[in-house]
Amino acid sequence: MKSKFILFILFGVILSSCAGVSSKGIFGTGVSVAFDPRTVGTQMDDSIMQKNLAARILIKDKKYLISVKSKVLDGRVFLTGKVDSPEEKLLLTKLAWEIKGARSVRNDIKIKEEFNFKRSAKDILITSQLRTAIILNKNIKATNYQIDTYKKKIYIYGIALTSEEKDLVISEAKEILDVEDVIASITLVEDLRIQRE
């Protein structure tokens, strides 16, 4: 009995010494694995999703290996880095949404280009006007959408609860003054892979 107790204590010490390893997260802060609030199963699912997404991005173009980083936390996908065009940013967002188990996608990828204050100010104004319009519209769940404006073109990506909501979001975007085009990548809840399983 005493030897089993000592063996149990020794086993616990060995396991606890493994848990103190720290790692750098997406935001550069060290996080101790011992204090990770996710379950081991969730951590494994996130790791599989992250590797799957990284492989899909790499298959699209090898240049993304250095320029784009991804992180998955509790099914939420975070993308960072730089790309050459808004279309590439939209493509990467679609790839992230296609990963099985993705609950949300936050795309913080920047577009490489020389800074133009006047154009940037106009794009920010267009984005804020649309964001305000969809927040005030009670038939739209505004938190489900991410909006980017680039050279007076609005890029919208997210999840709509109904096709009517999807149409409303696009309609609101087209009503904003000076908008030249609306490129929407809005998925319906019923089309999500996670809903079908």
Secondary structure as the mmCIF struct_conf table of DSSP 4:
data_model
#
loop_
_struct_conf.conf_type_id
_struct_conf.id
_struct_conf.beg_label_comp_id
_struct_conf.beg_label_asym_id
_struct_conf.beg_label_seq_id
_struct_conf.end_label_comp_id
_struct_conf.end_label_asym_id
_struct_conf.end_label_seq_id
HELX_RH_AL_P HELX_RH_AL_P1 LYS A 2 CYS A 18
TURN_TY1_P TURN_TY1_P1 ALA A 19 GLY A 20
STRN STRN1 SER A 22 LYS A 24
TURN_TY1_P TURN_TY1_P2 ILE A 26 PHE A 27
BEND BEND1 GLY A 28 GLY A 28
STRN STRN2 GLY A 30 SER A 32
HELX_RH_3T_P HELX_RH_3T_P1 VAL A 33 PHE A 35
BEND BEND2 ARG A 38 ARG A 38
HELX_RH_AL_P HELX_RH_AL_P2 VAL A 40 LYS A 60
TURN_TY1_P TURN_TY1_P3 LYS A 62 LYS A 63
HELX_RH_AL_P HELX_RH_AL_P3 TYR A 64 SER A 67
STRN STRN3 VAL A 68 LEU A 73
TURN_TY1_P TURN_TY1_P4 ASP A 74 GLY A 75
STRN STRN4 ARG A 76 VAL A 83
BEND BEND3 ASP A 84 ASP A 84
HELX_RH_AL_P HELX_RH_AL_P4 PRO A 86 TRP A 97
TURN_TY1_P TURN_TY1_P5 GLU A 98 GLU A 98
BEND BEND4 ILE A 99 ILE A 99
TURN_TY1_P TURN_TY1_P6 LYS A 100 GLY A 101
STRN STRN5 SER A 104 ILE A 111
HELX_LH_PP_P HELX_LH_PP_P1 LYS A 112 LYS A 112
BEND BEND5 GLU A 113 GLU A 113
HELX_RH_AL_P HELX_RH_AL_P5 PHE A 117 LEU A 136
TURN_TY1_P TURN_TY1_P7 LYS A 138 ASN A 139
BEND BEND6 ILE A 140 ILE A 140
HELX_RH_3T_P HELX_RH_3T_P2 ALA A 142 ASN A 144
STRN STRN6 TYR A 145 TYR A 150
TURN_TY1_P TURN_TY1_P8 LYS A 151 LYS A 152
STRN STRN7 LYS A 153 ALA A 160
BEND BEND7 LEU A 161 THR A 162
HELX_RH_AL_P HELX_RH_AL_P6 SER A 163 LYS A 174
TURN_TY1_P TURN_TY1_P9 GLU A 175 GLU A 175
BEND BEND8 ILE A 176 ILE A 176
TURN_TY1_P TURN_TY1_P10 LEU A 177 ASP A 178
STRN STRN8 ASP A 181 LEU A 188
HELX_RH_3T_P HELX_RH_3T_P3 VAL A 189 ASP A 191
HELX_RH_AL_P HELX_RH_AL_P7 ARG A 193 ARG A 196
#
